[in-house]
Amino acid sequence: MPVLPGAEPFSVDGSSDIGVLLCHGFTGSPQSLRPWGDHLASEGFTVRCPLLPGHGTHWRDMNRTGWPDWYARVSESFTELSARCTSTFVFGLSMGGTLALRLAQLHGPAVSGISVVNPSVTTLRRDAALTPLLALVVPSFPGIASDIAKPGAVELAYDRVPLRAFVSLRQFWKLVRHDLPLVTQPLQVYRSAADHVVEPENTRIVLSSVGSTDTAEIMLPNSFHVATLDNDAGTIFTGSVEFCRRIHAARVGEPA
């Protein structure tokens, strides 16, 4: 199926010093990260934001894909970007944060740092345990898109949750949780005070389990789940730029 207008992947070639790979969330699209990517590009960074397989078309397409497909796409983009840039960072929203953590686990020091917004590694919803059975007979559940406090802001994402794809996401969460001690890179986590999609327990698990010594949790008091399109987006944008410049300076031995 054709890609929905606005859901297209985007790429900006800037300096070879700092590159940033942006990973969008489950059922979402690069649209949710476009303002973040534009800000990073305005700072001279090289930016990549791929469209994950099964996303940006119709929710039924997602049920034909799973986490290995989504991870393969971001890993391919990371390999291209890291060959181009001296310091390569991975940023992600929600499941994009899960993908960022997996890239850090498998690519090691090639990942210079990680900045994630409301990352997901589990869910406390009791009905989630039933989804492997439900997925055999029910193709989808009501969607989770546009959890945004800012009036008029809309996320371009599916209005349904594809259950087979969600079962695969739960398998991915389990794998990433198990390997969190392998994450040793600098890490900043942005967490919305009110998130109706990802529970606070997710951030607690990440920060208490990673092997990183350089970590920070930044609260977003006026945003819901899709904080990159919400009231506190500016905090994310400026904070992540400062994070990149600090880490890059330390890696190349220059003043921050």
Number of C-alpha atoms within 10 A of each C-alpha: 8 7 14 14 10 13 20 17 16 17 15 18 14 17 16 17 17 25 30 30 24 31 32 28 23 25 26 28 27 27 25 25 24 21 16 22 26 17 16 23 20 12 14 17 24 24 25 25 26 22 23 26 19 22 26 27 20 19 22 19 15 23 20 13 17 19 20 12 14 22 21 15 16 25 19 11 16 26 13 12 23 20 13 17 18 17 25 28 29 26 28 26 28 25 26 27 26 29 31 29 32 23 22 23 20 14 15 14 14 18 24 25 26 28 28 29 26 29 28 30 26 22 17 11 9 8 9 15 13 10 19 15 12 17 18 10 10 12 16 20 15 10 14 17 20 21 20 23 20 16 8 7 14 17 18 19 26 23 17 17 22 25 25 23 25 23 21 16 22 20 15 21 19 12 13 23 20 10 16 21 16 18 27 21 24 20 24 21 23 23 25 24 16 18 18 14 16 23 22 18 13 19 22 11 15 22 19 11 16 20 17 16 12 11 16 13 15 14 15 22 12 16 23 26 28 30 30 25 25 24 19 20 18 16 15 20 17 14 15 21 16 12 18 25 16 14 19 22 14 12 12 11 9 9 9 12
